[in-house]
Amino acid sequence: MHLFARLRDARHFERTHLGELKKLEDFDLVREIGYHQELGAPLRMKTLYLLDLGSVATIQRRVRRLKRLGLIVQKKSAHDGRALELLLNPRLFKVIARYAEILAVKRKRI
């Protein structure tokens, strides 16, 4: 598939399945939460602030919105019951996996 055709398909997928992710900050938060979830080290709010993805107020507002939409969830840490960890909703995790497949472009050797 040609490059721009794949980009067009990716944008269509974003509008259809990821419409709740309105701003780049939303995509950044989902990416970082998912990345750390894959590593087996879920993020906590403090760690999220330290990633410098935006101001503390912006991160709090965006996380609150994503939680309200059910895209991310908080659970108590298995290691420290006082700490809350951020995780992607399993449904969103599957949608992001499909999105990654669309974005995967195999390069031809010249």
Secondary structure, 3 states (H helix, E strand, C coil): CCHHHHHHHHHHHHHHHCCCCCCHHHHHHHHHHHHHHHHCCCECHHHHHHCCCCCHHHHHHHHHHHHHCCCEEEEECCCCCCCEEEEECHHHHHHHHHHHHHHCCCCCCC
